[in-house]
Amino acid sequence: MNWRSYLTHLECTACGLRHDADRLQTVCTACGKVLFARYDLDGVRESVRPGDFRQRRWDMWRYAELLPIRHAANVISLGEGMTPLVRVRHEVAASLGLQRGELLLKDEGQNPTGSFKARGLSAAVSRAKELGATSIALPSAGNAGGAAAAYAAAGGLSCHVAMPCDVPELNRVEAEVFGAEVTLVDGLISDAGRVIREQAPANGWFDVSTLREPYRQEGKKTMGIELAEQGGFGADCLPDVLIYPTGGGTGIVGMRKAFDELEALGWIGAHRPRMVVVQSEGCAPIVRAFENGERFAEPWQNAQTIAAGLRVPAAIGDYLILDAVRDTSGTALAVSEEAIREAQLEMGRVTGVYAAPEAAATWAATRKLLASGWLGGTERVVLFCTGMGLKYPSPL
Ligand SMILES: Cc1ncc(COP(=O)(O)O)c(C=O)c1O
């Protein structure tokens, strides 16, 4: 495949200020909000057709035109992306209440390091290296630290991770096995983020925190492009409903961006899946803001949940997540810790997928949405199984 990225610039999602994409950047220099990568979509439309992807490499880098890496040699890849859409047996979907619909699991646990974090960090670490970084740093509630450490190891960068001291043990172990320096912080991911922001400038570490760095969501965006490709592109290729376990929200923000770009390219129509945010009752700042009609979310106090990746009391991209939910007529709901535990076991028993608790939260949410009538039982529903369960404490 001829490698070419059509990346043109970075643009602030709040004040619109344009930034140079070919310098290391974190947030908007004027207002501190999230930057989006922008592409020459006319150029993409002229150079590639959706059918061309079939001939290409079997990972997320098959969408190179819509990704930010200028030179193929700078891509740090462990084979991320192109995860299956696992179809749940009809009788199981029907027993949940989807009698005439379809239930699919986007099994992101099959990514390198066992979670969808691989996509974002493959993109971010590759681009950081391309722009000259030699060290990266980030806070992590769980899986992001391991993924960052793996891609840093593969690319020859050093990696510094700050994690809450009670993260699942294997998340810490995995980051250390990949050679990262891990600092355990007595607090939450927001406290770990403060530690990174204090230490990064003096040590020359490039901060790749969720949505403070512009390219992680470009990697996550490929989940949306993949869904369109798996549906055959065209007007009706996307499912009716996407159910997504939300912490920092990079995936939901990235997928929404993917659909907008694909529509501008003419590869999909105007139809959008309704996007559903799922959080735990122990930490649900986005759900509370959605219910209160707010665009920004107040930080959640005393966040606590077994779904470690959802223990994010404040998200810098809150307004982008809430816009995605509202603009697609989606919804946001919280599920109990008990429901997450039960769902994890039920999913394992009836689907063969050992899902992380975050992913199990989407199963519990599906039950709730069917019971309340928000889902009518006829939809094509995709649950984002964002991580594999094996890295977490046993649910038994
Ligand atoms: C398995 C899993 N699911 C979901 C999330 C939340 O992802 P995001 O921060 O993109 O909302 C995380 C984050 O750590 C995670 O590890």
The ligand as a Gaussian input file, in Angstrom:
#p B3LYP/6-31G(d) Opt

LIG

0 1
 C      -11.513000      -2.010000      29.750000
 C      -11.797000      -0.537000      29.729000
 N      -12.998000      -0.116000      29.307000
 C      -13.341000       1.188000      29.267000
 C      -12.451000       2.168000      29.684000
 C      -12.855000       3.599000      29.597000
 O      -12.358000       4.121000      28.398000
 P      -12.380000       5.642000      28.008000
 O      -11.439000       6.325000      28.940000
 O      -11.983000       5.714000      26.576000
 O      -13.773000       6.127000      28.217000
 C      -11.177000       1.782000      30.122000
 C      -10.190000       2.786000      30.562000
 O       -9.241000       2.516000      31.257000
 C      -10.833000       0.400000      30.138000
 O       -9.615000      -0.025000      30.530000

